[in-house]
Amino acid sequence: MKIHQLRNATIIVEIGFNRILIDPMLSPKNALPPLRVFGARQRNPLVELPGSAATALESVTHCLITHCQKGHFDHLDRVAKKWLRDRQIPVISTPHDACHLSQRGLNVQPLPERHEQPSPFLGGQIRTVRCTHGRGLIGRLMEHGVGYLIEAPGEPSLYLSGDTVLTPLVREFVAHHRPQVCVVPAGGARFDMGGDIIMGIDEVIEFTRLAPGTVVANHLEALSHCPVTRSALALAAREAGVESRLHVPIDGEELRLPVSDNEQKQCSLPECAI
């Protein structure tokens, strides 16, 4: 398995012959509106896509969307919709998002409305788990979406958490399914009111302690409402003693993950993960 970090939550996961694009935000720098009203009103995204993005995107065979309504352009923007529509890439989503995506001309393949129940996917299986995209009043205004657990023959199990804070449900899901690789949002995003709407440093460190295998942190340094930096997260991981299992890739970086429990035991993660 390979995970190619493009920008923010947009990654490409290589599983066998398949290349799965996750939550594509493909707009150029500053093409999207600010996400905060007060203070510095920076337009988004803050950075361009890496130079490797164009070539990597040409290999995409499928797309997964965790959530896309209520203005969540950082997980599916207008440029990405056109890109997917022009190529008629199969787009896997929840039934909740399927109608929204179909109305925009995308080639949607919705999953059954059964959280945590497996469905066939690329020779293996996939299941969803609910996200909590913020608590309290701000949480009631958000589109919460789902995370995905992908299990494919000969590959490590992969949990894509989606945009969520660390909840009892997420804890229980990880404890029960014990995914070998997890991708979590780490930017500590927040608006002008309310608390964090995704994990920040403390919750990512806690999640890494709970998870049995490798954790990949993204959703960093690309949006104006995400204050966590890669350097701050890496420092916290070292201080917590989890730096060997928590990877913080830069945009454009490609991670190669172990393909089995035996390989994971035989190699040092810092050496074999890149």
C-alpha positions as CSV (number, residue, x, y, z in Angstrom):
1,M,0.0,0.0,0.0
2,K,1.1,3.5,-0.8
3,I,-0.4,6.8,0.4
4,H,0.4,9.9,-1.6
5,Q,-0.2,13.1,0.3
6,L,-1.4,15.8,-2.1
7,R,-2.8,18.6,0.1
8,N,-5.0,19.0,3.1
9,A,-7.3,15.9,3.2
10,T,-6.6,15.0,-0.4
11,I,-4.6,11.8,-0.8
12,I,-4.2,9.0,-3.3
13,V,-4.2,5.5,-1.8
14,E,-2.7,2.8,-3.9
15,I,-4.2,-0.7,-3.2
16,G,-3.0,-3.3,-5.7
17,F,-3.8,-2.0,-9.2
18,N,-6.3,0.6,-7.9
19,R,-5.6,4.3,-7.1
20,I,-8.2,5.8,-4.8
21,L,-8.5,9.5,-4.7
22,I,-9.8,10.7,-1.3
23,D,-11.7,14.0,-0.8
24,P,-10.3,16.0,-3.7
25,M,-9.7,19.7,-3.4
26,L,-7.9,20.6,-6.6
27,S,-8.3,24.4,-6.9
28,P,-5.2,26.6,-7.2
29,K,-3.9,28.7,-4.3
30,N,-6.3,31.4,-3.1
31,A,-9.1,30.4,-5.4
32,L,-11.6,29.6,-2.6
33,P,-13.1,31.9,0.1
34,P,-11.9,32.5,3.6
35,L,-13.2,30.2,6.4
36,R,-13.0,32.8,9.2
37,V,-14.7,36.2,9.4
38,F,-12.6,37.9,12.0
39,G,-8.8,38.4,12.0
40,A,-6.8,37.7,8.9
41,R,-9.3,36.8,6.1
42,Q,-7.0,34.5,4.1
43,R,-8.3,32.9,1.0
44,N,-8.0,29.2,0.5
45,P,-6.2,27.0,-0.1
46,L,-3.1,28.6,1.4
47,V,-0.7,26.6,-0.8
48,E,-0.6,25.2,-4.3
49,L,-0.9,21.5,-5.1
50,P,2.5,19.8,-5.2
51,G,4.3,19.4,-8.5
52,S,3.7,15.6,-8.4
53,A,-0.1,16.0,-8.3
54,A,-0.9,16.2,-12.0
55,T,1.0,12.9,-12.8
56,A,-0.5,11.2,-9.8
57,L,-4.0,12.2,-10.6
58,E,-3.7,10.6,-14.1
59,S,-3.5,7.2,-12.4
60,V,-6.7,7.5,-10.3
61,T,-9.2,4.7,-10.8
62,H,-11.8,5.5,-8.0
63,C,-12.7,8.3,-5.7
64,L,-14.0,8.2,-2.1
65,I,-15.9,11.1,-0.6
66,T,-16.3,11.4,3.2
67,H,-18.6,14.4,3.2
68,C,-19.3,17.2,0.7
69,Q,-22.4,19.2,1.5
70,K,-23.0,22.4,3.5
71,G,-20.1,24.2,1.8
72,H,-17.3,21.7,2.6
73,F,-15.3,22.6,-0.5
74,D,-12.1,21.4,1.2
75,H,-13.3,17.8,0.6
76,L,-14.8,18.3,-2.9
77,D,-14.4,21.6,-4.7
78,R,-15.7,22.8,-8.1
79,V,-12.5,22.0,-9.9
80,A,-12.6,18.4,-8.5
81,K,-16.2,18.0,-9.5
82,K,-15.4,18.9,-13.1
83,W,-12.3,16.7,-13.1
84,L,-14.3,13.7,-11.8
85,R,-17.2,14.5,-14.2
86,D,-15.0,14.8,-17.3
87,R,-13.4,11.4,-16.6
88,Q,-16.4,9.7,-15.2
89,I,-14.3,8.3,-12.3
90,P,-16.4,6.0,-10.1
91,V,-17.2,8.0,-6.9
92,I,-18.0,6.0,-3.8
93,S,-20.1,7.8,-1.2
94,T,-22.8,7.4,1.4
95,P,-26.5,7.3,0.2
96,H,-26.8,10.7,2.0
97,D,-24.4,12.3,-0.5
98,A,-25.3,10.2,-3.5
99,C,-28.1,12.4,-4.8
100,H,-26.1,15.6,-4.3
101,L,-23.2,14.1,-6.3
102,S,-25.4,12.7,-9.0
103,Q,-27.1,16.0,-9.6
104,R,-23.6,17.4,-10.5
105,G,-23.1,14.7,-13.1
106,L,-20.7,12.5,-11.2
107,N,-20.5,8.7,-11.6
108,V,-21.8,7.8,-8.2
109,Q,-21.7,4.4,-6.6
110,P,-23.3,4.7,-3.2
111,L,-22.7,2.3,-0.4
112,P,-25.6,0.7,1.5
113,E,-26.9,2.7,4.4
114,R,-25.4,0.4,7.0
115,H,-22.8,1.9,9.3
116,E,-20.1,-0.6,10.3
117,Q,-21.5,-3.4,8.1
118,P,-19.0,-4.5,5.4
119,S,-19.8,-4.1,1.7
120,P,-17.7,-5.5,-1.2
121,F,-15.0,-3.2,-2.5
122,L,-12.1,-3.8,-4.9
123,G,-11.8,-7.5,-4.1
124,G,-12.0,-6.8,-0.3
125,Q,-14.5,-5.0,1.8
126,I,-15.3,-1.5,3.0
127,R,-17.4,-0.2,5.9
128,T,-18.3,3.3,7.2
129,V,-18.2,4.8,10.7
130,R,-19.8,8.0,11.7
131,C,-17.8,11.2,12.2
132,T,-18.4,13.9,14.7
133,H,-17.3,17.1,12.9
134,G,-17.4,19.3,16.0
135,R,-19.3,19.4,19.3
136,G,-22.0,21.6,20.8
137,L,-23.6,24.4,18.8
138,I,-21.0,24.4,16.1
139,G,-21.5,20.6,15.8
140,R,-25.2,21.0,15.1
141,L,-24.4,23.3,12.2
142,M,-21.8,21.0,10.6
143,E,-22.0,18.2,8.0
144,H,-20.7,15.2,9.9
145,G,-20.0,12.6,7.2
146,V,-18.2,9.3,7.6
147,G,-14.9,7.6,7.9
148,Y,-14.0,4.4,6.0
149,L,-12.3,1.1,6.9
150,I,-10.9,-0.6,3.9
151,E,-9.7,-4.2,4.1
152,A,-8.1,-5.7,1.0
153,P,-6.3,-9.0,0.5
154,G,-2.6,-8.8,1.0
155,E,-2.8,-5.2,2.2
156,P,-2.8,-3.6,5.7
157,S,-6.3,-2.6,6.9
158,L,-6.8,1.1,6.4
159,Y,-9.0,3.4,8.5
160,L,-9.6,6.8,6.9
161,S,-11.2,8.6,9.8
162,G,-12.8,11.5,7.9
163,D,-13.3,14.9,9.6
164,T,-13.9,14.0,13.2
165,V,-12.9,14.8,16.7
166,L,-11.8,11.9,19.0
167,T,-15.1,10.5,20.2
168,P,-16.0,7.3,22.2
169,L,-17.3,5.8,18.9
170,V,-14.0,6.4,17.2
171,R,-12.1,4.9,20.2
172,E,-14.4,1.8,20.2
173,F,-14.1,1.4,16.4
174,V,-10.3,1.4,16.6
175,A,-10.2,-0.9,19.6
176,H,-12.5,-3.4,17.9
177,H,-11.1,-3.4,14.3
178,R,-7.5,-2.6,15.1
179,P,-6.6,-1.1,11.8
180,Q,-3.0,-1.4,10.8
181,V,-2.9,2.1,9.1
182,C,-5.0,5.1,10.1
183,V,-5.2,8.5,8.4
184,V,-6.5,11.2,10.7
185,P,-7.1,15.0,10.4
186,A,-4.7,16.9,12.6
187,G,-5.2,20.6,11.9
188,G,-7.3,21.6,14.9
189,A,-9.6,23.5,12.7
190,R,-12.0,25.9,14.2
191,F,-14.2,28.8,13.2
192,D,-14.7,32.2,14.9
193,M,-17.0,30.5,17.4
194,G,-17.0,27.1,19.1
195,G,-14.3,24.6,19.7
196,D,-12.2,22.3,17.4
197,I,-14.1,20.6,14.6
198,I,-11.3,18.1,13.9
199,M,-8.5,16.6,15.9
200,G,-5.7,18.8,17.1
201,I,-2.4,17.9,18.6
202,D,-3.6,16.5,21.8
203,E,-6.2,14.3,20.3
204,V,-3.9,13.0,17.5
205,I,-1.3,12.0,20.1
206,E,-4.0,10.3,22.1
207,F,-5.3,8.6,19.0
208,T,-1.8,7.3,18.1
209,R,-1.5,5.8,21.6
210,L,-4.8,4.0,21.1
211,A,-4.1,2.8,17.5
212,P,-2.1,-0.5,17.1
213,G,-0.2,0.4,14.0
214,T,0.8,3.4,11.8
215,V,-1.0,6.8,12.0
216,V,-0.7,9.3,9.2
217,A,-1.7,12.9,10.0
218,N,-3.0,15.3,7.3
219,H,-5.4,18.3,7.0
220,L,-2.4,20.5,7.8
221,E,-1.0,23.9,6.7
222,A,-3.5,24.3,3.7
223,L,-6.6,26.0,5.2
224,S,-6.9,29.3,7.0
225,H,-8.9,27.8,10.0
226,C,-6.3,25.1,10.7
227,P,-3.7,26.5,13.2
228,V,-1.7,23.3,13.8
229,T,1.7,23.1,12.0
230,R,3.6,20.0,11.0
231,S,6.6,21.0,13.1
232,A,4.5,21.5,16.3
233,L,2.8,18.1,15.8
234,A,6.1,16.3,15.1
235,L,7.6,17.9,18.3
236,A,4.6,16.7,20.3
237,A,5.0,13.2,18.9
238,R,8.7,13.1,19.9
239,E,7.9,14.3,23.4
240,A,5.1,11.7,23.7
241,G,7.3,8.9,22.4
242,V,5.1,8.1,19.5
243,E,7.2,9.6,16.7
244,S,8.0,6.1,15.2
245,R,4.3,5.4,14.5
246,L,3.0,8.9,13.7
247,H,3.9,10.1,10.2
248,V,3.4,13.8,9.3
249,P,4.0,13.8,5.5
250,I,4.6,17.0,3.6
251,D,2.6,17.8,0.5
252,G,3.8,15.6,-2.4
253,E,5.3,13.0,-0.1
254,E,4.5,9.3,-0.8
255,L,4.4,6.8,2.1
256,R,4.9,3.1,1.4
257,L,3.2,1.1,4.2
258,P,3.9,-2.6,5.2
259,V,1.8,-5.1,3.4
260,S,1.4,-7.6,6.2
261,D,1.8,-8.2,9.9
262,N,5.0,-10.2,9.3
263,E,6.6,-7.4,7.2
264,Q,5.6,-4.9,9.8
265,K,7.4,-6.8,12.5
266,Q,10.5,-7.4,10.4
267,C,11.2,-3.8,9.5
268,S,11.6,-0.6,11.4
269,L,8.7,1.7,10.6
270,P,10.7,4.9,10.3
271,E,12.8,3.1,7.6
272,C,10.1,1.3,5.7
273,A,7.3,3.9,5.8
274,I,8.7,6.3,3.3
